[in-house]
């Protein structure tokens, strides 16, 4: 049987309290937008993008087909 992996992200400090001093959970700014006309931001018109993440950190996804939500985020060192 292969080893089991558990991914708990920001909850790591609570899940493994004896290791809490060595973990930090930086917050990443993420924006979820619900446009009035999500079809205008569908993948064929507004493809996912990555604006040179190593320099700017910005990336985004087109409107999701079911929910119509657009995700735009900045992947950097986060907020501590």
N, CA, C and O atoms as a GROMACS GRO file, in nm:
protein
  320
    1UNK      N    1   0.085  -0.117   0.000
    1UNK     CA    2   0.000   0.000   0.000
    1UNK      C    3   0.090   0.125   0.000
    1UNK      O    4   0.181   0.135   0.083
    2UNK      N    5   0.065   0.219  -0.092
    2UNK     CA    6   0.149   0.341  -0.099
    2UNK      C    7   0.125   0.431   0.023
    2UNK      O    8   0.019   0.424   0.085
    3UNK      N    9   0.222   0.515   0.056
    3UNK     CA   10   0.203   0.607   0.169
    3UNK      C   11   0.089   0.703   0.140
    3UNK      O   12   0.060   0.736   0.025
    4UNK      N   13   0.026   0.747   0.245
    4UNK     CA   14  -0.085   0.841   0.232
    4UNK      C   15  -0.033   0.983   0.246
    4UNK      O   16   0.048   1.011   0.334
    5UNK      N   17  -0.079   1.072   0.162
    5UNK     CA   18  -0.043   1.213   0.170
    5UNK      C   19  -0.166   1.293   0.207
    5UNK      O   20  -0.276   1.269   0.157
    6UNK      N   21  -0.147   1.388   0.295
    6UNK     CA   22  -0.255   1.478   0.334
    6UNK      C   23  -0.206   1.620   0.307
    6UNK      O   24  -0.101   1.660   0.356
    7UNK      N   25  -0.283   1.693   0.230
    7UNK     CA   26  -0.248   1.832   0.200
    7UNK      C   27  -0.346   1.921   0.274
    7UNK      O   28  -0.466   1.920   0.246
    8UNK      N   29  -0.294   1.998   0.369
    8UNK     CA   30  -0.382   2.080   0.452
    8UNK      C   31  -0.355   2.230   0.439
    8UNK      O   32  -0.426   2.311   0.499
    9UNK      N   33  -0.254   2.267   0.363
    9UNK     CA   34  -0.228   2.408   0.334
    9UNK      C   35  -0.216   2.494   0.459
    9UNK      O   36  -0.138   2.465   0.549
   10UNK      N   37  -0.295   2.599   0.463
   10UNK     CA   38  -0.290   2.696   0.573
   10UNK      C   39  -0.328   2.635   0.707
   10UNK      O   40  -0.303   2.695   0.812
   11UNK      N   41  -0.388   2.517   0.707
   11UNK     CA   42  -0.429   2.451   0.831
   11UNK      C   43  -0.316   2.368   0.892
   11UNK      O   44  -0.335   2.306   0.996
   12UNK      N   45  -0.199   2.364   0.829
   12UNK     CA   46  -0.089   2.280   0.876
   12UNK      C   47  -0.055   2.305   1.022
   12UNK      O   48  -0.033   2.210   1.098
   13UNK      N   49  -0.050   2.431   1.063
   13UNK     CA   50  -0.015   2.464   1.201
   13UNK      C   51  -0.115   2.404   1.300
   13UNK      O   52  -0.078   2.366   1.411
   14UNK      N   53  -0.241   2.396   1.260
   14UNK     CA   54  -0.342   2.337   1.349
   14UNK      C   55  -0.341   2.185   1.342
   14UNK      O   56  -0.367   2.117   1.442
   15UNK      N   57  -0.312   2.132   1.225
   15UNK     CA   58  -0.312   1.988   1.205
   15UNK      C   59  -0.191   1.921   1.271
   15UNK      O   60  -0.200   1.809   1.321
   16UNK      N   61  -0.078   1.992   1.271
   16UNK     CA   62   0.046   1.942   1.331
   16UNK      C   63   0.097   2.044   1.433
   16UNK      O   64   0.201   2.106   1.411
   17UNK      N   65   0.026   2.062   1.545
   17UNK     CA   66   0.063   2.170   1.639
   17UNK      C   67   0.205   2.159   1.694
   17UNK      O   68   0.265   2.262   1.725
   18UNK      N   69   0.260   2.039   1.707
   18UNK     CA   70   0.396   2.024   1.757
   18UNK      C   71   0.500   2.074   1.657
   18UNK      O   72   0.616   2.094   1.694
   19UNK      N   73   0.459   2.096   1.531
   19UNK     CA   74   0.550   2.149   1.428
   19UNK      C   75   0.515   2.294   1.392
   19UNK      O   76   0.579   2.352   1.305
   20UNK      N   77   0.417   2.351   1.458
   20UNK     CA   78   0.370   2.487   1.426
   20UNK      C   79   0.482   2.590   1.418
   20UNK      O   80   0.476   2.677   1.330
   21UNK      N   81   0.582   2.588   1.504
   21UNK     CA   82   0.686   2.690   1.498
   21UNK      C   83   0.764   2.695   1.365
   21UNK      O   84   0.823   2.799   1.333
   22UNK      N   85   0.766   2.588   1.290
   22UNK     CA   86   0.844   2.586   1.166
   22UNK      C   87   0.759   2.612   1.041
   22UNK      O   88   0.812   2.616   0.930
   23UNK      N   89   0.628   2.630   1.057
   23UNK     CA   90   0.540   2.655   0.943
   23UNK      C   91   0.490   2.798   0.943
   23UNK      O   92   0.457   2.854   1.048
   24UNK      N   93   0.483   2.855   0.824
   24UNK     CA   94   0.421   2.985   0.805
   24UNK      C   95   0.319   2.970   0.693
   24UNK      O   96   0.343   2.898   0.596
   25UNK      N   97   0.208   3.036   0.705
   25UNK     CA   98   0.106   3.031   0.600
   25UNK      C   99   0.082   3.172   0.548
   25UNK      O  100  -0.001   3.246   0.602
   26UNK      N  101   0.154   3.210   0.442
   26UNK     CA  102   0.133   3.343   0.387
   26UNK      C  103   0.001   3.349   0.310
   26UNK      O  104  -0.037   3.253   0.243
   27UNK      N  105  -0.066   3.459   0.320
   27UNK     CA  106  -0.191   3.478   0.246
   27UNK      C  107  -0.160   3.532   0.106
   27UNK      O  108  -0.081   3.624   0.091
   28UNK      N  109  -0.222   3.474   0.007
   28UNK     CA  110  -0.205   3.520  -0.131
   28UNK      C  111  -0.329   3.598  -0.174
   28UNK      O  112  -0.441   3.550  -0.155
   29UNK      N  113  -0.310   3.717  -0.230
   29UNK     CA  114  -0.426   3.793  -0.274
   29UNK      C  115  -0.490   3.728  -0.398
   29UNK      O  116  -0.426   3.715  -0.502
   30UNK      N  117  -0.614   3.688  -0.385
   30UNK     CA  118  -0.688   3.624  -0.493
   30UNK      C  119  -0.821   3.697  -0.508
   30UNK      O  120  -0.890   3.724  -0.410
   31UNK      N  121  -0.856   3.728  -0.631
   31UNK     CA  122  -0.982   3.797  -0.658
   31UNK      C  123  -1.072   3.706  -0.740
   31UNK      O  124  -1.030   3.652  -0.843
   32UNK      N  125  -1.194   3.688  -0.696
   32UNK     CA  126  -1.294   3.613  -0.771
   32UNK      C  127  -1.401   3.714  -0.814
   32UNK      O  128  -1.465   3.778  -0.731
   33UNK      N  129  -1.416   3.727  -0.942
   33UNK     CA  130  -1.510   3.824  -0.998
   33UNK      C  131  -1.624   3.753  -1.067
   33UNK      O  132  -1.604   3.653  -1.136
   34UNK      N  133  -1.743   3.803  -1.048
   34UNK     CA  134  -1.862   3.750  -1.114
   34UNK      C  135  -1.914   3.856  -1.211
   34UNK      O  136  -1.998   3.937  -1.173
   35UNK      N  137  -1.865   3.856  -1.335
   35UNK     CA  138  -1.908   3.959  -1.430
   35UNK      C  139  -2.056   3.945  -1.466
   35UNK      O  140  -2.111   3.835  -1.467
   36UNK      N  141  -2.117   4.056  -1.496
   36UNK     CA  142  -2.259   4.056  -1.536
   36UNK      C  143  -2.280   3.975  -1.664
   36UNK      O  144  -2.384   3.912  -1.681
   37UNK      N  145  -2.180   3.976  -1.752
   37UNK     CA  146  -2.189   3.900  -1.876
   37UNK      C  147  -2.067   3.807  -1.886
   37UNK      O  148  -1.970   3.839  -1.956
   38UNK      N  149  -2.071   3.693  -1.817
   38UNK     CA  150  -1.954   3.604  -1.816
   38UNK      C  151  -1.913   3.552  -1.954
   38UNK      O  152  -1.797   3.515  -1.973
   39UNK      N  153  -2.005   3.548  -2.049
   39UNK     CA  154  -1.970   3.501  -2.184
   39UNK      C  155  -1.862   3.589  -2.247
   39UNK      O  156  -1.785   3.542  -2.331
   40UNK      N  157  -1.857   3.716  -2.209
   40UNK     CA  158  -1.756   3.806  -2.264
   40UNK      C  159  -1.616   3.770  -2.214
   40UNK      O  160  -1.516   3.808  -2.275
   41UNK      N  161  -1.609   3.696  -2.104
   41UNK     CA  162  -1.480   3.656  -2.048
   41UNK      C  163  -1.461   3.504  -2.054
   41UNK      O  164  -1.386   3.448  -1.974
   42UNK      N  165  -1.529   3.440  -2.148
   42UNK     CA  166  -1.513   3.295  -2.170
   42UNK      C  167  -1.375   3.269  -2.230
   42UNK      O  168  -1.312   3.361  -2.283
   43UNK      N  169  -1.328   3.146  -2.220
   43UNK     CA  170  -1.193   3.110  -2.263
   43UNK      C  171  -1.159   3.152  -2.406
   43UNK      O  172  -1.046   3.193  -2.433
   44UNK      N  173  -1.254   3.141  -2.497
   44UNK     CA  174  -1.223   3.176  -2.636
   44UNK      C  175  -1.203   3.327  -2.656
   44UNK      O  176  -1.144   3.368  -2.756
   45UNK      N  177  -1.250   3.409  -2.562
   45UNK     CA  178  -1.232   3.555  -2.571
   45UNK      C  179  -1.130   3.607  -2.470
   45UNK      O  180  -1.062   3.707  -2.495
   46UNK      N  181  -1.120   3.540  -2.359
   46UNK     CA  182  -1.032   3.583  -2.250
   46UNK      C  183  -0.958   3.459  -2.198
   46UNK      O  184  -0.997   3.403  -2.096
   47UNK      N  185  -0.852   3.416  -2.267
   47UNK     CA  186  -0.783   3.294  -2.227
   47UNK      C  187  -0.707   3.312  -2.095
   47UNK      O  188  -0.675   3.424  -2.057
   48UNK      N  189  -0.680   3.202  -2.026
   48UNK     CA  190  -0.598   3.211  -1.906
   48UNK      C  191  -0.466   3.281  -1.940
   48UNK      O  192  -0.414   3.267  -2.050
   49UNK      N  193  -0.414   3.355  -1.844
   49UNK     CA  194  -0.291   3.429  -1.871
   49UNK      C  195  -0.194   3.420  -1.753
   49UNK      O  196  -0.232   3.392  -1.640
   50UNK      N  197  -0.070   3.444  -1.785
   50UNK     CA  198   0.036   3.450  -1.686
   50UNK      C  199   0.125   3.566  -1.729
   50UNK      O  200   0.198   3.554  -1.827
   51UNK      N  201   0.118   3.675  -1.658
   51UNK     CA  202   0.191   3.796  -1.695
   51UNK      C  203   0.332   3.793  -1.635
   51UNK      O  204   0.365   3.872  -1.546
   52UNK      N  205   0.414   3.702  -1.685
   52UNK     CA  206   0.551   3.688  -1.638
   52UNK      C  207   0.556   3.678  -1.486
   52UNK      O  208   0.604   3.769  -1.418
   53UNK      N  209   0.505   3.569  -1.433
   53UNK     CA  210   0.492   3.549  -1.290
   53UNK      C  211   0.622   3.576  -1.214
   53UNK      O  212   0.618   3.623  -1.101
   54UNK      N  213   0.736   3.548  -1.274
   54UNK     CA  214   0.862   3.570  -1.204
   54UNK      C  215   0.888   3.718  -1.177
   54UNK      O  216   0.963   3.751  -1.085
   55UNK      N  217   0.828   3.807  -1.255
   55UNK     CA  218   0.846   3.951  -1.234
   55UNK      C  219   0.724   4.018  -1.172
   55UNK      O  220   0.737   4.095  -1.077
   56UNK      N  221   0.606   3.990  -1.225
   56UNK     CA  222   0.486   4.060  -1.178
   56UNK      C  223   0.404   3.977  -1.080
   56UNK      O  224   0.343   4.030  -0.988
   57UNK      N  225   0.404   3.846  -1.101
   57UNK     CA  226   0.326   3.758  -1.015
   57UNK      C  227   0.180   3.742  -1.057
   57UNK      O  228   0.109   3.662  -0.997
   58UNK      N  229   0.135   3.816  -1.157
   58UNK     CA  230  -0.007   3.812  -1.192
   58UNK      C  231  -0.041   3.698  -1.288
   58UNK      O  232   0.034   3.669  -1.381
   59UNK      N  233  -0.155   3.635  -1.262
   59UNK     CA  234  -0.209   3.533  -1.351
   59UNK      C  235  -0.361   3.534  -1.335
   59UNK      O  236  -0.414   3.592  -1.240
   60UNK      N  237  -0.429   3.471  -1.428
   60UNK     CA  238  -0.574   3.468  -1.420
   60UNK      C  239  -0.634   3.360  -1.507
   60UNK      O  240  -0.569   3.304  -1.594
   61UNK      N  241  -0.760   3.334  -1.480
   61UNK     CA  242  -0.835   3.232  -1.554
   61UNK      C  243  -0.962   3.292  -1.609
   61UNK      O  244  -1.024   3.378  -1.547
   62UNK      N  245  -1.000   3.246  -1.724
   62UNK     CA  246  -1.124   3.292  -1.786
   62UNK      C  247  -1.245   3.248  -1.703
   62UNK      O  248  -1.233   3.170  -1.610
   63UNK      N  249  -1.361   3.301  -1.740
   63UNK     CA  250  -1.485   3.268  -1.668
   63UNK      C  251  -1.510   3.117  -1.675
   63UNK      O  252  -1.505   3.057  -1.782
   64UNK      N  253  -1.537   3.059  -1.561
   64UNK     CA  254  -1.568   2.917  -1.554
   64UNK      C  255  -1.706   2.893  -1.614
   64UNK      O  256  -1.800   2.968  -1.586
   65UNK      N  257  -1.721   2.789  -1.695
   65UNK     CA  258  -1.846   2.766  -1.766
   65UNK      C  259  -1.971   2.758  -1.677
   65UNK      O  260  -2.075   2.813  -1.714
   66UNK      N  261  -1.963   2.693  -1.563
   66UNK     CA  262  -2.083   2.677  -1.478
   66UNK      C  263  -2.110   2.799  -1.392
   66UNK      O  264  -2.221   2.854  -1.394
   67UNK      N  265  -2.012   2.841  -1.316
   67UNK     CA  266  -2.033   2.949  -1.219
   67UNK      C  267  -2.016   3.088  -1.279
   67UNK      O  268  -2.070   3.185  -1.227
   68UNK      N  269  -1.942   3.099  -1.389
   68UNK     CA  270  -1.919   3.228  -1.451
   68UNK      C  271  -1.818   3.315  -1.376
   68UNK      O  272  -1.809   3.435  -1.402
   69UNK      N  273  -1.744   3.256  -1.284
   69UNK     CA  274  -1.648   3.332  -1.204
   69UNK      C  275  -1.514   3.342  -1.274
   69UNK      O  276  -1.469   3.247  -1.340
   70UNK      N  277  -1.450   3.458  -1.261
   70UNK     CA  278  -1.317   3.484  -1.317
   70UNK      C  279  -1.220   3.495  -1.199
   70UNK      O  280  -1.249   3.563  -1.100
   71UNK      N  281  -1.107   3.428  -1.209
   71UNK     CA  282  -1.007   3.434  -1.102
   71UNK      C  283  -0.886   3.512  -1.151
   71UNK      O  284  -0.832   3.483  -1.258
   72UNK      N  285  -0.845   3.610  -1.072
   72UNK     CA  286  -0.723   3.686  -1.099
   72UNK      C  287  -0.646   3.689  -0.968
   72UNK      O  288  -0.703   3.716  -0.863
   73UNK      N  289  -0.516   3.662  -0.975
   73UNK     CA  290  -0.437   3.654  -0.853
   73UNK      C  291  -0.296   3.704  -0.875
   73UNK      O  292  -0.250   3.722  -0.988
   74UNK      N  293  -0.229   3.726  -0.764
   74UNK     CA  294  -0.089   3.765  -0.764
   74UNK      C  295  -0.014   3.664  -0.679
   74UNK      O  296  -0.034   3.656  -0.558
   75UNK      N  297   0.073   3.588  -0.743
   75UNK     CA  298   0.150   3.485  -0.672
   75UNK      C  299   0.287   3.543  -0.640
   75UNK      O  300   0.376   3.548  -0.725
   76UNK      N  301   0.302   3.587  -0.517
   76UNK     CA  302   0.430   3.641  -0.473
   76UNK      C  303   0.463   3.584  -0.337
   76UNK      O  304   0.423   3.472  -0.307
   77UNK      N  305   0.534   3.656  -0.255
   77UNK     CA  306   0.569   3.606  -0.123
   77UNK      C  307   0.453   3.601  -0.027
   77UNK      O  308   0.463   3.542   0.081
   78UNK      N  309   0.343   3.663  -0.063
   78UNK     CA  310   0.223   3.659   0.020
   78UNK      C  311   0.225   3.761   0.131
   78UNK      O  312   0.319   3.839   0.145
   79UNK      N  313   0.121   3.759   0.209
   79UNK     CA  314   0.104   3.849   0.323
   79UNK      C  315   0.121   3.766   0.448
   79UNK      O  316   0.057   3.662   0.462
   80UNK      N  317   0.204   3.810   0.538
   80UNK     CA  318   0.232   3.733   0.660
   80UNK      C  319   0.161   3.793   0.778
   80UNK      O  320   0.173   3.742   0.889
   0.00000   0.00000   0.00000
